[in-house]
Amino acid sequence: MKNIPSPSGERLPVEILGATGMVGQHLITRLTEHPWFRIEALKASERSAGKRYGDTVDWALPQPIPRDIAQMEVLACEPSLPGRIALSGLDADIAGPIEEQFAEFGYPVVSNARNHRFDPDVPLLIPEVNRDHLAIIAHQRFAVGCIITNPNCSTVGITMALKPLQDAFGVEAADIVTLQAASGAGNRPGVSSLRLIDNTIPFIAGEEEKIQTEPKKILGTYRDGVIRPAEMAISAQCNRVPVRDGHTACVKVALRTRASLESVMAAFESYGSPLKELELPSAPDHPLIVHHHPAHPQPYFHRDLEDGMAASVGRIQPCGVLDYKFVVLSHNTVRGAAGAAILNAELLVRTALSQAIR
């Protein structure tokens, strides 16, 4: 994370919703030393409310809980002061109405949950790919607050890899098989980990539908308050594998215009960060990293590149069924969740739309 001074000259107050969950824990570790934001409140379920954070959280990260955070009282997941930014790691079972309540109260809400991703006036945002979609929050019904969403944790890396191909050649179809890390299932107690040891589970509820729909909205065009999805066919099969962090996807694509392998490689290689002039602390200098070793990318070695915020692409080659195939890897709990939410909040603060922050 870059130590870039805050546009306001001070660190803005942030509340974390669902602070005891895995996404909440990652948000805490990434916000503790953030140059633009300071953690003002930790909010969670009634079961945790009123307790010290360190006494109620089942901390699952290798970094220790920051001492000041461990001493903070967990509050109920209710809005209190409008204008604070709310970063939501709430479970989708409860996120929808709670996030709406915060937005109606005046909070800019950045959500990791699926509930509002396909609301017609809510951006499904990857800043390097579709930052122009952020303008649609002006059409939301909330007087001051707003809702912004992150994509699914696998969608992020896949879409970052599809973006240069879509720009250069157009993507007509994509066939995708994912190998998704165990951390994507959260930190729930029980026998789920036992089932994953020495095993692969070829089903993740709801995941295939997300991958088959979300990239179309993200890669769509925004004009006059409307996001028109990109026209492409996507088929996905999702597997849970015994990897701690890092989602891998094997992608085959059919392009709209013919392209040589050299031109496809050049499209990937030349894709630089479109965010550099904005100077966002969490934005990677190289959002898409191309690997030339025949056995790369690999989660163990490459998930943490660019502080976990880059997507890695490798094994780019012609495909005997479609046009080209490649492998893409991204860190699911960083680029696919907490880091993505923070980057989206940074974009909101930096842009002219920051009047949503009081």
N, C-alpha and C positions, 0 to 999 in steps of 0.2 A: 504494500500500500504506500502510495506516495504522500509525502508530508506537504501538501499544497494548502495554503491559507484559505480559510473559509471566505466565501464571497461577502458574507455579512460582517466579517471581522470577529465573530464569536461562534462558539460551538452551539448548535441548535439542539433543543431538547427532543428526545426520542423516547417513545414508549414501545416496549416489546410485548406483543400479545401472544399468548402461548409460550411464555418465557421458560417453562420447565421442560418443554419438548426438545427434540433433537435440533430442529431449525432454530428454536429460541436460544439454545446453548451456543450454536455456531454464530448467531447474531451477536451474542454477548462477547465472545472472544474477538470478533472482528471490529466491534464498536468501542472496545475499552480504550484503545489509543487512537481512535479516529479523529482526524484534524477538524472535521466539520460537525460532528454529532457527539452528543453526550447522553448517556442513558439516564433518563429522568425517572422512569417507573417501569417496574416489572409486573405484568398482569397475567393471570392464569385462572384456572377453575376455582370454584368455591372451595373445593377440597384443599387447595394450596393457599388460598387467600388468608391473610392474617399471620402467616408463618414467615420465619426468616427463609430467604431463598436457599441458603446452604443447608437448611434442615429439611427441605421438602423436595429438592430436585434430585433425581437419579442421574448424577453427572456422568457422562459417558465419553468425554473427550480427554485426550492425553494431557492437555494443558490444565493446570489447577484452576479452580474457580477464583477469579480476582477477589481479594479480601473484602473490598468495599461492596462488591456485588453480593457476596455471600451473606453480608449483614443486612442487606436491604429487605424490607418487608414486601412480600408478594401481595398485590392488590387484586381485587375482583376485576374481571374483564368488563369494565364499564367506563365510558368516557367521562373525563373530569375537566380538562382544560382545553378548549378549542385552540387549534393552531399548532399543537404539537404534532410531530410526525409519528404515525403508528406503523411499525413494521410487524406484520402479522405472520406468525408461524403456527396459527391455529389449525387444528384438524378440520378437514372439509365437512365433517359431520355437524360442526357447530359454527363454522367460520362465516357463512353467508350473512345471516341477520346481524351478527355482532359487528362485522365490518361495515355494513350499511349504517348501523347505529352510530359508529364512530364518524363516518363520513358526514352524516346528517348533522352531527354535533359540531363539525368544523375541522375535523382532522383530515389531512392527506393520508390515505391508507395505502400502503404498499403490501400486497398480499401474495403469499406463496400458494394459497389454496386454489382449487379448480372452480369454485362457485361462481365467480364473476368473469371468468376468462372469455366467455362468449356473449356477454352482454354487449349489445351493439355499440354502446357509447363508452366502453371500457377498453383501454389499450392492453394488448397482450404483448409485453415489451421486451425486446432485446436491444439495448441502445445502439450497438454497432450495426444492427440490421434495419430497424424501423423506428428510429427515434422520432420521425415526423408524426407517427401515430399518437404521440403524447398530446398533440394539439386537440384531440377529440375530447379531452376532459372538460373543455369549455362547454360541451354540449350535455354534460351530466346534470342531473336534477338537483344536485347539492348546491346550496348557496355559496359556501366557502370551501368545504371539504371536497374530496375526490377519492376515487378508487383506481389504483393501477395494479396490474397483475403480472407476475412472473409466469413463464411457461412451465410445463412439466419438466422435471429434471433431465429426462432424456431428450426432450424436444429441443432444448437449448443448444447442445452440441451439434445435433443433427442439422438444425436450421442454420447455424453459423457456417456449417460446411456446404449447405445447399445454396447459400446466398451468392457467392461468387459465380457459381454455375448458372444460377437464375439470371444474374445480371449479364453475363457474357453470352449465354446460349439459349436460355430458357430451359426449364425443366418440365418435361411432359409427364413423367412418371417416376416413382421411386419405390423400390422394394427394400424393406429394412428389417433386419434381425438384430435385436438388442441382447446384450449380456450385461445385466444390471446388478450393481453391487448390493450387498446385504443391508447397508446403511439406508438404502432407499425405502426399506420397510419400517424404519424407525427403531426405537429402542424399547419395544414392548416386551414384558416378561412372558415366559412360556417356553414352548418347545420348538418355536420356529427356527431357531439357530440349529438345533439338533437335526431338523429335517434338511437343512442346507449343507451340513458337513458331508463331504464325499458325495455330493449330489448337485443336480441342476433341476430347477423347477420351471417347466415351460409354460407358466401362466402367472400373470400379475394382473389382478382385477382392475379393469378400466384403463389399463396402460396402453393397449393397442389402439383403442379409440382416440385417446389423446394424441398419440403420435400421428395418427391418420388424419387429424383435423387441424391441430394447432399450427403446424408450419404454414398452412394455407392462409390463415389469418395474418400471421406474422409477415409473410412475404407478399401480402396483398397491398393494394394501393389505397392511400388515404386522400380523399378529396371532398371538400364541402361537408364535413361532418359525417362522412360515411367511409367505412373500411370495406373495400371490395376484395374478397379472398382471391388468392392466386388460383388459376385453373391448372391443377395437376392431380394425378391419381397417386395415392399413397397406400401401400399395403405394409402392415407391420406385424411381426411376431416377437413377443417379449419373453425373456428368460431371466430368472433370478439365479445368480451364480455366487459361489463362495469367495467373493472379493470384498474387502472392507469398504473401500471407497473407489469410485470411478466407474462410470457407465460407458461401455463400449458398444458401438453400433456398426454392423456390416451393411453397407449401403450399395445398392445397384441403382443406376439412374438411366433413364431415356431422355436425351436432350432434344429440344425442338429444332435446333439447327445442327448440321454435321460439324464435328470438331475433331481435330487431331489430338493424339495423346499429349503432344507438346503444348498445344494451346490450352488443354484442360489443366495441365501442370502449371502453366503460366498463370491461369486464372486463380488457382489456389495460392501460388507463390506471391503474386502481386497484391493480394488482398491485405491491405494495411488497415490500421485503426482509423475510422472516420471521426473519432472522438478527441483526437490529440489537441485540437485548438480549444476544447472545452476544459481541459485540465481537471479531470475528475480523478480523485484519489484512488479509486478502485479499478479504473479502466486499465486493462492490460495494454502495453505498448504493441504487442503482437497478439491479437485476438485469435488468429488462426495460425498454428505452427505446422509446417509440412515436414514430415519425417521421410527419409530416404532409405533407412535400414529396412531390409525385407521383413523383419520381425517386430517392427514398431508401428504404432504406439502401443504401450503396455501400461496398465493402471499403476503398477508399483513404481515405475520409473517416471511417468509423464503426467500424472494427474495433478501434481502441484506446480507445474510450470506457470510462470507469471502469477505467483501467489494463488494458484488454483483457479484463475480466471480465464485461462486460454482453453481453446479446443485444439486437439491435436489430430492431424489427418495423415494417414499413411497408406501404403499398399495400393496406390492409385494405378489402375491398370485397365485395359480393355476388358469388356464383359462379353461372354459368348451368348448371353440371352438378351440383355439390354445393351446400352452403349458403353458405360464405364462402371467400375466398382471401386470402392475404397473403404477404409476403416476410419472411424472417428471416435475419439475418446474425450470425455469431459468429466470434471469433478462434480458429482451429483449434489453433494451437500454444500459446496461452495458456489461454483458457477451455476449450478442447477437450483440453488435455494438461497442461502443466506447472503452470499456475495452478490448474487444477482439482485436481490431486494435492495441492498445497500447502494449498488450502482444505479439502480432505477431512482432511488431517493436523491442521489447526487445529481442525476440528470434533471430531476424536477427542480431542485434548488438552483442549479446553474442557469437554467433557461429562463426565457422571458415569462414563462408560466409560473414562476416562483411567487407570484402574488398569492398563490394558494397557501403559502407559508406566512403566518403572521408573526 
